[in-house]
């Protein structure tokens, strides 16, 4: 039986059946140390900050009953090994971008970002009010995880390039770092797509191992130093319009917490999402001005490239629709996105346009 058939026919139903037959949980007593592994190198601007803040808040809010020991990428396991570390019990929890784990299930992309998907506001509308959290939990049950949104970078930049992009053909043969389903879409334009942990991107770009990269946005990109290598920067991207980060627990570990501890973890994740989003948004404008003052050329992709992005993205998003859970998550996310966007465009969008016109 192939993996996707297994996911459709046995894992979800088996998890649900097991849940109904379990006795009431036995809560662990006394102080405990939890190991948190992350997909982030220590000190990576914004993303490591988010993981560190969550670790500190859980420790403080439980008065040390749950003391979280953070291990950055490479300190216990590699950046892309955190999922397996937590599902196997090697670690207790991870902080990362769930789209790194589309090889486990492609629907994980929706809890970070998908091409032409949700902005940060649309993402949390779906997550908290239109069924997204419940679907995240259903997906997590397959792998023995209890997951929450736990950070957000906001809209991510199109990236840094060794040359200007004048048409879709310029992606043919281009070695470019882009994870998730956005990377799959770029591959359809002929790019040689690389999926590298954040801590390895600078060296790959500097050495010529890649011709370009997306990372996050002006502040984090400036901190990473990409402007030292190339000055060609596209500020609007199609791939991550509001990238969510996740705080995920081994499910057995989470269920051993007291109800109060479980609620603290959920609250910390939600607060971490908003704190992290505001951190990125508050830093990006000033960072972009500094980059431009340093000679970075800020550019936008031409319409022909956006059209090619759109066609490739639709093909990628459609190709997994034979998986029932993926289809339900995709339909739920996009239905919510269209509903939220309808109001946001007519209210905040119209207001922003008028504010810019009136104030200049």
N, C-alpha and C positions, 0 to 999 in steps of 0.2 A: 504493500500500500504506500503511495507516495505521501510526502509530508502534508501537502495541502488537503488531500482527501482525509488524512488522519485528523487534521484540525477541524474539518467540517463535520466528521462523523463521530469522533470519540472524545476529543479533549474537553470541549466545552461541556458537553452533556455529562461526562464523567466527573468533572470538577463540581458541577452543580449537584449531582447525585451524592457525591462524597460529602459536600457541605451540609446537606440535609440530614446525614446520618451521624455526623460527629457529635460527641457529647459537648457540653458547655466547656469553654476553654479553661485551662488551668493557668493562672497568671503567675509569671515568675516573680519571686520575692527578692527584695534587697536591691542594692546598687548593681548596675550592669554596665559594661563597656561594649559599645557597638562599633564595628568597623565600617566606615563609610569610604567606598572607593569612588573615584571620579574619572570622567573622560578628559579632564583638564590637567594640563601641566600646572605645577605650583606657580602661582603668581600671574597666570593669564588674566588680563584685565576683564573684569565683569563676571566672567563665567566661573573662575575660581573663587572670586569674591562671594558669589551666590552660594556655592557649596559650603564655603567656610562659615558664612552667616547662618545657614541652616544648621550646621553642626553645633555652633556655639549656642544658638537659641534653644535647641532641643535640650542641650546640657543644662542651660540656665533655667529654663521653664520647668524642668522636672527636678530641680534642686539636686542635680547630679545622679538621680536614680537611673537615668539613661545618660551616660557620658559617651559622647560621640568622638571617636578617634578617626580623623580624616587622613586618608592616604591618597595623595595626588597620583595622576597617571604615571605608571612606572615604578611607584614606590612599593606596591604590593603586586599589582597586575597591570598589564598594559591598558591603554586608553580604551581599546575596543574589546577588552576581555572582561569588563566590569559586569556585563549582563550575565555571562556564564558564572562569574564568581559569586554573584548574589543568588542566582537560581540554584547553584550547587551547595550553597551554605558556606563557601569559603569566606565570604564577606556578608555582612548583615544588610547593607543598603548601598545604593549608588546614586550619584548625582550626575546627570549627563543629558545628552540630546538623543531622544529615542529614535530619531531617524538613522542613527548609526546601526540600528538593529533591524533594518528591513529584511535582512537575510533570515531572521527568525520569523518575522511575519511582516509583509509589506504595509499593513495597516498601522504599524508603529510610526510611520512617517507623519500621520495626521496629528500626532501629539507633539511634534516639533513643527514641521512645516511641509507643505507640498507646493509644487509650482502652480502659480496663479491661485493660491489658496487664501487663507484667512489672515487678516491683519491681527495685531495683538488684541485689540478690543473685540474683534469678531471671534477670536479664539476663545476668550474667556466667557463671552456670551454663550457660545455653544457649550463650553465645558461645564459651566455652573447652572445653566438654565434650559438647555436644549438637549440634554442627554449625553454630552461628551464624557463627563466624569464616569458615568455608569458604563459606557462602552470601553473606556480605558481600563476599568476594573475587570470587565468581562475578558478583555484581551489578556490582562495580566494573570488571570486565573489559569490560563493554559500553561503558563510557565512558572507558576508558584510565586507571583509577585503581587504586591499591593502598591500601586503607583499613584502619584499625584503630580499635577503641574507644579513646578517649583522654581521657575525663573522664566525670563523672556528677554530677548535681545532687541525687540522691536524690529522694524524693517531693516533687512540687511542689504548691503551694497552689492552692486553687480560684480565688483572685483577689480583686481590689478592685472594688467596685461602688458606683455612685452611689446605689443604693437597695437595700433588702433584697429577697431572692429568696424568695417565699413559695410559689411553684408554678411549673410549667413555662411557664405563660402569661406570666410576667414576662420571659422571654427574647425574646418577640415584639417585633421592632423594636429591640432593644437593640444598640447599637454596641459590639462587644467585640473586643479583640485576643486572638487565640488561633491559633497556627500549626498545621500538620500535620493529621492525620486527626481529632484532637480538635476542631479548628476546623470541619471539615466536619460533624461530628456536631452541634455547637452551631448551625450553620446550619440543620439540619433542625428545630430548635425555633423557628425564626423569627428568630434573631439575625442582625444584619448583621455578619459576621465580617471583621475586619481582620487582615492579616499585616504587622506592622511590625517592623523591626529594633529590638533592645533599646535602642539609644541614642536612639531617637525616641519611645519610649513615654511618658515623663514629660510631654513637651510636648503630646502628643496628648491625654492624660488631663486635663492642666491647662487646655487650651483648650476642652475639651468636644467635640473631634473624635471622641472615643470616650467611652462611658459607663462603661467598665470594662476591666480588663485582668488577665490572668494574667502573671506573670513567672517567678519561681523559687520562693522561699520567704522566710521572715521576714528572714534576714540580708541577702540580695541585694536584697529589696524595700525594706527599711529604708534601705540604702545608696542606692537609686534615689530615695527620697524620696516614695513614693506616699502615705504617711501624712499628708503635708502637704496632700493634695488631698481625700482621703476617709477616713473612719474605719470603713467597713464592709468587713470582711476575712473571707473564707471560707478556712479553713486546710486542708481536705481537698478535693482535686480528682479528677476521673475521668480526666483527659486525659494526665497524665504521672506515673505512679506510681514511676518510676525512670529519669529521662531521661539516656540516654547521649550523650556528645559524641564526635566523630570526629576523628582525625588522618589525613588522606588525602594521598597523594603522586601526582603524575603518574607513571603506571606506567613509562614509558620512563626517567624520571629515577631512580625507585627501582631499576629493574633495572640501572642503570649504577653503583650503589653496590657496594662490595665485600661479600661475604657477612657480614663482621663489622659493617660499617656498617648493612646491612639488619637484622641482629639487634639492634643498638643501637636503631634506630628502633622496632622492635617492642616491645622492653623498655621504652623510654621511654613509649610509648603505654600499655602495661599498668600501669606504675607511676603514670602520670598519672591513670588512671581511679581507682585506689584513693586516691591522695593527694587528688584533687579531691572525691571522695565524702566522705571523712572531714572535709575542710575544711568543706563545707556542713553536715554533720550536727553537727559540734562547735560551730558558730556559731549554729545556728537557735534553739535553746531560749532562750538569753540574749537574742537579738534579739526573740523573741516577747514575752518579759517586758517588755522596754523599750517595745515598741509598745503593749502593753496599759496600761502605766503612763502612756503619753502619750495615752490616751483611745481607742485603737483597739478596736472592738467585734469580738471573735473569734466567728465563727458557723460553723454547719454547715448544709449544705443539707438540707431535709426529704426524707423517703423518696420522696415523689411526684416530686421533682426527680431523685433518683438513679435512679428507675425510668425516667424519660424519657431521662436520659443513656444508660442501658443499651440501650434500644430503638433510639435514634438511632445509637449506636455500632455495634451489630450490623449495622444497615443499611449503614453506611459501610464496615465491614470486609468485608462480603459482596460489595460492588459491584465489586470488582476480581478476583474469584475466577476469571474467565475467562482471566486472564493466568497462564500456567504457572509462571513464576518467582515471582510474587507468591503464588500458592497454595501453592507448596512452602515459601516462607519463612514465611507465616502459619501453616501447619500445623505446621511444625517448631517455631516459637516457642511456640505455644500448647500443643503436646504437652509440651515441656520445662517450660513454666510450671506445668502441672497436676501433673507429676511432682514438681518441686521444692516446690511449695506443699503437696502432700500430706504431705511429711515436715516442712517448716518449721512448718506449723500444729500438728502433733502434738508437736513437740519444742520449738522456740524459742517458738512461740505459746503453748503451754500453760505453759511456764516463765514467760514474761512476765506472764501473767495471775496466776499464783500469787505471783510476786515482788511485784506491785502489791498483792495481797491481804494478804500477810504483812507487808510493810514499810510499807504505807500510802502 
